[in-house]
Amino acid sequence: SIYHAEMMAIYMAIKYVTTRQITNKNLVIASDSLSSITKLKSPGFMNNSPLIYEIIESINSLKSLKNVNTKIIWVKA
């Protein structure tokens, strides 16, 4: 589904940053998938989707291991 592809793209962007030497401490991911962003901001959905769980965990790992703040923003398509 398109929704799953959008979530996977967000996940892959976060994973890409985790494998790189970075000096910027702010990561901004822009997505036109409002439904994906909304689900990521609703913690109750984390239990229903392993991918959402992995995205949230990856964001938390970036913060704790590399001190990177992650923000996911919506952009109109």
Disulfide bonds with the S-S distance in Angstrom:
none
